[in-house]
């Protein structure tokens, strides 16, 4: 594999990356493959160290064997290089550590002190309930020094109160400038390209407001069920697991004002303004503006699948689907509906931002052509493929006696063919590289997280007070029929 021309970037000091929860699914499925590719492309410094930390009593060799086995199962065979693995393996170590027991931290501290002056990045790939204990242990063993940073995986709590408790516990040890709350959606190439699309082109900006845009839809659709995570998912649901973070972060990038620069706080200041401009959904509006559902037995991709409660421990009122209308009360977006939708066991797996522009104010075309006249649409697909398309009207080629005929054509704004031919990066590659380089632009600040929870909490509270239970929907469908009615109530339809 060839390194990119910008490789070997960094702060100039040796860096230690310690992954707590190093034997867990996220570490094995995403973090170690991402780090392997960073090594392959020359982004990891020669003196970098990666230390997996977990409760298991494993030898370094046993841990490396497991990383190697899982790595080969999660990356395409054509991208595996034995020489790269040999280089990468030399950087990897393992320490047995328990967040509630300080004895393991003594050995970890001893290993880190071997290189005086090195930077330490502590990645918390554990349940959030351990974040406070981990920070306390790091402080007690003098590991939370001025050159250290901490990365927090979502969810940061399960409501505003618990979020603040987690933030307080971490903030008691690390200043906000050295806390990196990760949302892997922000590492996707197309999400970052949205910033370029908006702020590097003068064409769209005059239309990027209530005068030019009719509606915005953000969909994250999954075909899978809870996949063995029933206990975790049953405590969170679609509202907390997906909408509070992924969908609201995408909404912020679509709706934010132009920042003064790409400085981390300049971007995050503008995202925070959007979150604070979200109109609260009152209890009286809950039934009109929100829909929650839970999948029952059905078929996905032609295969029969069980219902949610059949996959778990019995009856539950946890939602596996949510759709809602959000309104942003500011000058730019006043009156423009933002429809958000996410769910499990839906027909197709994709994540998409759909932006529909307003109709032309007056049609000069014959009646027959008006039947095919469509408003312009910008479709930003995040997964499984990453594409950007602008749908516009064009003349149908050829001669005719009945006047000009129109058709909708796609203007492809996606990556070039040469760029498409490259390996598609894992979103965590960008985010891991940024945290190693102390760049917090694509990470979520404390006030953003808490503002999102504040807005989401009042929706959940409304459901509880009104006794609003999830509506059943068959696996393989697009959710409850009430979700269709939600958009049609305002004269729109979901873009499926």
C-alpha positions as CSV (number, residue, x, y, z in Angstrom):
1,X,0.0,0.0,0.0
2,X,1.2,3.5,-0.8
3,X,1.2,6.2,1.8
4,X,-0.7,9.4,1.0
5,X,1.4,12.5,0.3
6,X,0.3,14.0,3.6
7,X,1.4,11.1,5.8
8,X,3.6,11.3,8.9
9,X,1.7,14.2,10.3
10,X,1.7,14.6,14.0
11,X,2.7,16.7,17.0
12,X,6.4,15.7,16.9
13,X,6.3,13.9,20.3
14,X,6.0,10.2,20.8
15,X,2.4,9.1,21.3
16,X,0.9,6.3,23.4
17,X,-2.7,5.2,22.5
18,X,-4.3,3.2,25.3
19,X,-7.6,1.6,24.4
20,X,-9.7,0.6,27.4
21,X,-12.1,-2.1,26.4
22,X,-9.3,-3.3,24.1
23,X,-10.8,-6.8,23.7
24,X,-14.3,-5.6,23.0
25,X,-16.3,-5.7,19.8
26,X,-15.7,-2.0,18.9
27,X,-12.0,-2.2,19.4
28,X,-11.6,-5.4,17.4
29,X,-14.1,-4.5,14.6
30,X,-13.3,-0.8,14.1
31,X,-10.4,0.6,16.1
32,X,-7.6,-1.9,15.4
33,X,-8.5,-2.2,11.7
34,X,-8.4,1.6,11.4
35,X,-5.1,1.8,13.2
36,X,-3.7,-0.9,10.9
37,X,-4.7,1.1,7.9
38,X,-3.2,4.2,9.4
39,X,0.1,2.2,9.7
40,X,-0.3,1.0,6.1
41,X,-0.6,4.6,4.9
42,X,2.3,5.9,6.9
43,X,0.3,8.0,9.4
44,X,1.5,6.3,12.6
45,X,4.9,7.5,13.8
46,X,7.7,4.9,14.0
47,X,7.7,5.3,17.8
48,X,3.9,5.2,18.3
49,X,2.6,2.6,20.9
50,X,-0.8,1.1,21.0
51,X,-1.8,-0.6,24.3
52,X,-5.0,-2.6,24.6
53,X,-6.3,-2.6,28.2
54,X,-9.0,-4.9,29.5
55,X,-9.9,-7.1,32.5
56,X,-8.9,-10.3,30.8
57,X,-5.6,-11.9,32.0
58,X,-4.0,-12.2,28.6
59,X,-0.4,-12.4,27.5
60,X,0.8,-9.9,24.9
61,X,1.1,-12.8,22.4
62,X,-2.4,-14.1,23.1
63,X,-3.8,-10.6,22.6
64,X,-1.9,-10.1,19.4
65,X,-3.2,-13.4,18.1
66,X,-6.8,-12.3,18.7
67,X,-6.2,-8.9,17.1
68,X,-4.6,-10.6,14.1
69,X,-7.4,-13.1,13.7
70,X,-10.2,-10.4,14.0
71,X,-8.3,-8.0,11.7
72,X,-8.1,-10.6,8.9
73,X,-11.8,-11.3,9.3
74,X,-12.9,-7.6,9.2
75,X,-10.8,-6.2,6.3
76,X,-10.9,-7.3,2.6
77,X,-8.2,-9.9,1.8
78,X,-6.7,-7.7,-0.9
79,X,-5.9,-5.0,1.7
80,X,-4.0,-7.3,4.1
81,X,-0.2,-7.0,3.9
82,X,1.9,-9.3,6.1
83,X,4.7,-6.7,6.2
84,X,2.4,-4.0,7.4
85,X,1.1,-6.4,10.1
86,X,4.6,-7.1,11.3
87,X,5.3,-3.3,11.6
88,X,2.0,-2.7,13.3
89,X,2.3,-5.7,15.7
90,X,5.6,-4.3,17.0
91,X,3.7,-1.2,18.2
92,X,0.9,-3.2,20.0
93,X,1.0,-4.2,23.7
94,X,-1.5,-5.4,26.2
95,X,-2.1,-4.7,29.9
96,X,-4.7,-6.2,32.2
97,X,-6.7,-3.4,33.8
98,X,-9.9,-3.2,35.8
99,X,-11.6,0.2,36.1
100,X,-12.6,-0.5,39.7
101,X,-9.2,-1.9,40.8
102,X,-6.1,0.2,40.9
103,X,-3.6,-2.7,40.8
104,X,-3.6,-3.0,37.1
105,X,-3.0,0.7,36.6
106,X,0.3,0.5,38.4
107,X,1.7,-1.7,35.7
108,X,0.1,0.5,33.0
109,X,1.7,3.6,34.6
110,X,5.1,1.9,34.8
111,X,4.9,1.0,31.1
112,X,4.0,4.6,30.1
113,X,6.7,6.2,32.2
114,X,9.4,4.4,30.3
115,X,9.1,7.2,27.7
116,X,9.2,10.5,29.6
117,X,7.6,13.3,27.7
118,X,5.4,11.2,25.5
119,X,1.7,12.1,24.8
120,X,-0.9,9.7,26.1
121,X,-4.3,9.3,24.4
122,X,-6.8,7.3,26.5
123,X,-9.6,5.8,24.5
124,X,-12.7,4.7,26.5
125,X,-14.3,1.9,24.5
126,X,-16.2,0.8,27.5
127,X,-19.7,1.3,29.0
128,X,-20.1,5.0,30.0
129,X,-20.7,4.0,33.7
130,X,-16.9,3.2,33.9
131,X,-15.8,6.6,32.6
132,X,-15.7,8.2,36.0
133,X,-13.8,5.3,37.6
134,X,-11.3,5.2,34.7
135,X,-10.6,9.0,35.1
136,X,-10.2,8.6,38.8
137,X,-7.7,5.8,38.4
138,X,-5.7,7.8,35.8
139,X,-5.6,10.8,38.1
140,X,-4.6,8.6,41.1
141,X,-1.7,7.1,39.1
142,X,-0.5,10.4,37.7
143,X,-1.4,9.5,34.2
144,X,-3.7,12.5,33.4
145,X,-0.8,14.9,32.7
146,X,-0.8,18.0,30.6
147,X,0.1,16.0,27.4
148,X,-2.8,13.5,27.8
149,X,-6.1,13.4,26.1
150,X,-9.2,11.2,26.6
151,X,-11.7,9.9,23.9
152,X,-15.3,9.1,25.0
153,X,-17.5,6.8,23.0
154,X,-21.2,7.5,22.9
155,X,-23.6,7.4,24.6
156,X,-22.7,10.1,27.1
157,X,-25.3,9.1,29.6
158,X,-29.0,8.2,28.8
159,X,-30.5,11.6,29.6
160,X,-29.4,15.1,30.5
161,X,-28.9,14.4,34.2
162,X,-26.7,11.3,33.6
163,X,-24.9,13.1,30.8
164,X,-24.0,15.9,33.1
165,X,-22.8,13.4,35.8
166,X,-20.5,11.7,33.2
167,X,-19.2,15.0,32.0
168,X,-18.6,16.2,35.5
169,X,-16.7,13.1,36.4
170,X,-14.5,13.3,33.3
171,X,-14.2,17.1,33.6
172,X,-12.9,16.8,37.2
173,X,-9.7,15.1,35.7
174,X,-9.4,16.5,32.2
175,X,-10.1,20.0,30.9
176,X,-12.6,20.4,28.1
177,X,-9.9,21.1,25.6
178,X,-8.5,17.6,26.1
179,X,-11.8,15.7,26.0
180,X,-12.8,14.2,22.6
181,X,-16.4,13.0,22.4
182,X,-16.5,10.8,19.3
183,X,-19.4,10.4,16.9
184,X,-18.1,8.2,14.1
185,X,-20.6,9.6,11.6
186,X,-18.6,12.8,11.6
187,X,-15.6,10.9,10.3
188,X,-17.4,9.8,7.1
189,X,-15.9,11.3,4.0
190,X,-19.3,12.5,2.6
191,X,-20.2,14.2,5.9
192,X,-17.0,16.2,5.8
193,X,-17.6,16.9,2.1
194,X,-20.9,18.5,3.1
195,X,-18.9,21.3,4.8
196,X,-16.9,21.7,1.5
197,X,-20.1,21.7,-0.6
198,X,-21.7,24.4,1.5
199,X,-18.8,26.7,2.2
200,X,-16.4,26.3,-0.7
201,X,-19.1,27.0,-3.4
202,X,-20.9,30.3,-4.0
203,X,-23.6,28.6,-6.0
204,X,-25.6,27.0,-3.2
205,X,-25.3,29.4,-0.3
206,X,-27.9,32.0,-1.6
207,X,-30.4,29.1,-1.8
208,X,-29.4,27.4,1.5
209,X,-32.3,28.9,3.5
210,X,-36.0,29.1,3.9
211,X,-36.3,31.1,0.6
212,X,-34.8,28.3,-1.4
213,X,-35.4,25.0,0.4
214,X,-38.8,23.3,0.9
215,X,-37.8,20.5,3.2
216,X,-34.9,18.5,4.6
217,X,-35.0,14.8,5.4
218,X,-32.3,12.8,7.3
219,X,-32.7,9.0,7.4
220,X,-30.5,6.3,9.0
221,X,-32.1,3.0,8.0
222,X,-30.9,-0.3,9.3
223,X,-31.9,-3.8,8.2
224,X,-30.4,-5.5,11.2
225,X,-32.1,-6.1,14.6
226,X,-30.4,-5.7,17.9
227,X,-27.8,-8.3,17.0
228,X,-27.1,-9.7,20.5
229,X,-27.2,-6.2,22.1
230,X,-30.8,-6.5,23.4
231,X,-30.0,-5.6,27.1
232,X,-28.1,-2.5,26.1
233,X,-30.5,-1.4,23.4
234,X,-33.6,-2.0,25.6
235,X,-32.2,0.7,28.0
236,X,-31.7,3.2,25.2
237,X,-33.9,2.8,22.2
238,X,-33.8,4.5,18.8
239,X,-34.3,8.0,20.3
240,X,-31.3,7.8,22.6
241,X,-29.1,5.4,20.6
242,X,-29.3,7.1,17.2
243,X,-31.3,10.3,17.1
244,X,-29.7,12.1,20.0
245,X,-26.3,11.9,18.5
246,X,-25.9,10.8,14.8
247,X,-29.1,12.4,13.4
248,X,-28.8,15.7,15.4
249,X,-25.1,16.1,14.4
250,X,-26.0,15.7,10.7
251,X,-28.9,18.2,11.2
252,X,-26.4,20.7,12.7
253,X,-24.0,20.4,9.7
254,X,-26.8,21.0,7.3
255,X,-28.3,23.9,9.2
256,X,-25.4,25.7,10.8
257,X,-24.3,29.2,9.8
258,X,-21.0,29.7,8.1
259,X,-18.3,29.5,10.8
260,X,-15.6,32.2,10.9
261,X,-13.0,29.4,10.1
262,X,-12.5,25.7,10.3
263,X,-11.1,26.1,13.8
264,X,-12.6,23.5,16.1
265,X,-14.5,25.9,18.4
266,X,-15.7,28.1,15.5
267,X,-17.4,25.1,13.9
268,X,-18.8,23.8,17.2
269,X,-20.1,27.2,18.2
270,X,-22.3,27.2,15.1
271,X,-23.5,23.7,15.7
272,X,-24.5,24.7,19.2
273,X,-26.5,27.6,17.9
274,X,-28.6,25.2,15.8
275,X,-29.3,22.9,18.8
276,X,-30.3,25.8,20.9
277,X,-32.6,27.0,18.1
278,X,-34.5,23.7,17.9
279,X,-38.1,24.4,18.8
280,X,-39.2,22.2,21.8
281,X,-41.8,19.6,20.9
282,X,-44.5,20.1,23.6
283,X,-46.5,17.2,25.1
284,X,-49.5,18.4,23.1
285,X,-47.5,18.2,19.8
286,X,-46.0,14.8,20.5
287,X,-48.6,12.8,18.7
288,X,-48.5,15.2,15.7
289,X,-44.8,15.6,15.3
290,X,-43.3,12.3,16.6
291,X,-43.9,8.6,15.8
292,X,-42.2,5.7,17.7
293,X,-42.5,2.1,16.7
294,X,-41.3,-1.4,17.5
295,X,-40.7,-4.1,14.9
296,X,-42.6,-7.4,14.9
297,X,-41.8,-10.6,13.0
298,X,-41.5,-10.1,9.2
299,X,-39.1,-10.6,6.3
300,X,-35.9,-8.6,5.4
301,X,-34.0,-9.4,2.2
302,X,-36.4,-12.3,1.6
303,X,-35.5,-13.9,5.0
304,X,-37.9,-14.4,7.9
305,X,-36.8,-12.5,11.0
306,X,-38.2,-12.5,14.6
307,X,-39.8,-9.5,16.3
308,X,-38.0,-7.3,18.8
309,X,-39.4,-9.0,22.0
310,X,-38.7,-12.4,20.5
311,X,-35.0,-11.5,20.2
312,X,-34.8,-10.5,23.8
313,X,-36.3,-11.1,27.2
314,X,-40.0,-10.6,26.5
315,X,-42.4,-7.7,26.4
316,X,-40.9,-4.2,26.1
317,X,-42.0,-0.6,25.4
318,X,-38.6,0.4,24.0
319,X,-38.8,2.0,20.5
320,X,-36.8,0.5,17.6
321,X,-38.1,3.2,15.2
322,X,-38.6,7.0,15.5
323,X,-39.5,9.6,13.0
324,X,-40.3,13.3,13.8
325,X,-40.5,16.8,12.5
326,X,-38.0,19.3,13.9
327,X,-38.2,23.0,13.4
328,X,-35.4,25.5,13.7
329,X,-36.5,28.9,15.0
330,X,-34.0,31.3,13.4
331,X,-34.0,33.5,10.3
332,X,-32.4,31.1,8.0
333,X,-34.7,28.1,8.6
334,X,-38.0,29.5,9.9
335,X,-40.9,27.4,8.5
336,X,-38.7,24.7,6.9
337,X,-39.5,21.2,8.2
338,X,-36.6,18.9,9.1
339,X,-37.8,15.3,9.1
340,X,-35.6,12.8,11.0
341,X,-36.1,9.1,10.8
342,X,-34.2,6.0,12.0
343,X,-35.1,2.4,12.7
344,X,-34.1,-1.2,12.8
345,X,-35.4,-4.0,10.5
346,X,-36.2,-1.6,7.7
347,X,-36.2,-2.6,4.0
348,X,-32.8,-1.2,3.1
349,X,-29.6,-0.2,4.9
350,X,-28.6,3.4,4.1
351,X,-28.0,6.8,5.6
352,X,-29.0,9.8,3.6
353,X,-29.5,13.6,3.7
354,X,-32.3,14.6,1.3
355,X,-32.8,18.3,0.5
356,X,-35.7,19.4,-1.6
357,X,-35.5,22.9,-3.1
358,X,-38.7,24.9,-3.8
359,X,-40.6,24.8,-7.0
360,X,-39.9,27.3,-9.8
361,X,-42.3,30.3,-9.1
362,X,-43.9,30.0,-12.5
363,X,-43.7,27.4,-15.3
364,X,-43.4,28.6,-18.9
365,X,-43.7,25.0,-20.2
366,X,-46.7,23.3,-21.9
367,X,-49.1,21.3,-19.7
368,X,-47.7,18.0,-20.7
369,X,-44.2,19.1,-19.6
370,X,-45.5,20.4,-16.3
371,X,-46.6,16.9,-15.4
372,X,-42.9,15.9,-15.3
373,X,-41.6,19.2,-13.9
374,X,-39.9,18.4,-10.5
375,X,-38.3,20.5,-7.9
376,X,-34.5,20.3,-7.6
377,X,-33.2,17.8,-5.1
378,X,-29.8,17.3,-3.4
379,X,-29.2,13.8,-2.2
380,X,-26.2,13.1,0.0
381,X,-25.8,9.4,0.6
382,X,-23.5,8.5,3.5
383,X,-23.7,4.7,3.4
384,X,-23.5,2.0,2.1
385,X,-22.0,4.0,-0.8
386,X,-20.9,7.6,-0.4
387,X,-22.4,9.8,-3.2
388,X,-23.7,13.3,-3.7
389,X,-26.2,13.9,-6.5
390,X,-28.1,17.0,-7.6
391,X,-31.3,16.2,-9.5
392,X,-32.2,18.9,-12.1
393,X,-34.6,19.3,-15.0
394,X,-33.3,19.0,-18.5
395,X,-34.8,18.8,-22.0
396,X,-35.6,15.4,-23.5
397,X,-33.4,15.1,-26.6
398,X,-35.1,14.9,-30.0
399,X,-37.7,16.6,-32.2
400,X,-41.4,16.9,-31.5
401,X,-44.6,18.8,-32.5
402,X,-45.9,19.2,-28.9
403,X,-43.3,21.6,-27.5
404,X,-40.4,21.0,-25.2
405,X,-40.5,17.9,-23.1
406,X,-38.6,17.7,-19.8
407,X,-36.9,15.0,-17.8
408,X,-35.1,14.8,-14.4
409,X,-31.4,14.1,-14.7
410,X,-28.7,13.6,-12.1
411,X,-25.7,15.8,-11.8
412,X,-23.1,13.6,-10.0
413,X,-21.1,15.6,-7.5
414,X,-19.4,12.6,-6.0
415,X,-15.8,11.8,-5.9
416,X,-13.9,11.4,-9.1
417,X,-13.5,7.9,-10.7
418,X,-9.8,7.9,-9.6
419,X,-10.9,8.7,-6.0
420,X,-13.6,6.0,-6.1
421,X,-11.0,3.4,-7.1
422,X,-9.2,3.9,-3.8
423,X,-10.0,1.9,-0.7
424,X,-13.0,3.3,1.2
425,X,-11.7,4.5,4.5
426,X,-13.3,3.5,7.9
427,X,-14.7,6.6,9.5
428,X,-12.7,5.9,12.6
429,X,-9.4,6.3,10.6
430,X,-10.0,10.1,10.3
431,X,-11.1,10.5,13.9
432,X,-8.2,8.5,15.3
433,X,-5.8,10.5,13.2
434,X,-7.3,13.7,14.4
435,X,-7.2,12.8,18.1
436,X,-3.5,11.7,17.7
437,X,-2.9,15.1,16.1
438,X,-4.9,17.0,18.8
439,X,-7.5,18.3,16.2
440,X,-10.9,18.4,17.9
441,X,-12.9,19.9,15.0
442,X,-14.9,16.7,14.3
443,X,-15.5,15.9,17.9
444,X,-18.5,16.9,20.0
445,X,-18.2,19.5,22.8
446,X,-19.8,19.2,26.2
447,X,-22.4,22.0,25.6
448,X,-23.4,20.4,22.3
449,X,-24.0,17.0,24.0
450,X,-26.1,18.6,26.8
451,X,-28.1,20.8,24.4
452,X,-29.0,17.7,22.4
453,X,-30.0,15.8,25.5
454,X,-32.2,18.7,26.7
455,X,-34.2,18.6,23.4
456,X,-34.5,14.9,23.3
457,X,-35.5,14.5,27.0
458,X,-38.6,16.6,26.5
459,X,-39.7,14.2,23.7
460,X,-39.2,11.1,26.0
461,X,-40.9,12.9,28.9
462,X,-43.9,13.7,26.6
463,X,-44.2,10.0,25.6
464,X,-44.2,9.0,29.3
465,X,-46.7,11.5,30.5
466,X,-49.1,10.8,27.6
467,X,-48.6,7.0,27.8
468,X,-47.5,7.0,24.2
469,X,-46.4,3.4,23.4
470,X,-44.4,2.3,20.3
471,X,-46.7,1.3,17.3
472,X,-46.0,-2.1,15.8
473,X,-44.5,-2.4,12.4
474,X,-43.6,-5.5,10.4
475,X,-39.9,-6.1,9.9
476,X,-39.0,-5.2,6.3
477,X,-41.5,-2.3,6.2
478,X,-40.8,1.5,6.5
479,X,-42.1,1.7,10.0
480,X,-45.6,2.4,11.4
481,X,-48.1,3.8,8.9
482,X,-48.3,6.9,11.2
483,X,-44.8,7.8,10.0
484,X,-46.1,8.2,6.5
485,X,-49.0,10.3,7.8
486,X,-46.4,12.5,9.7
487,X,-44.9,13.9,6.5
488,X,-48.2,13.9,4.5
489,X,-49.8,16.0,7.2
490,X,-47.5,18.8,6.0
491,X,-47.7,18.1,2.3
492,X,-44.6,16.0,1.9
493,X,-43.5,12.4,1.5
494,X,-40.6,10.4,2.6
495,X,-37.8,9.9,0.1
496,X,-37.4,6.1,0.0
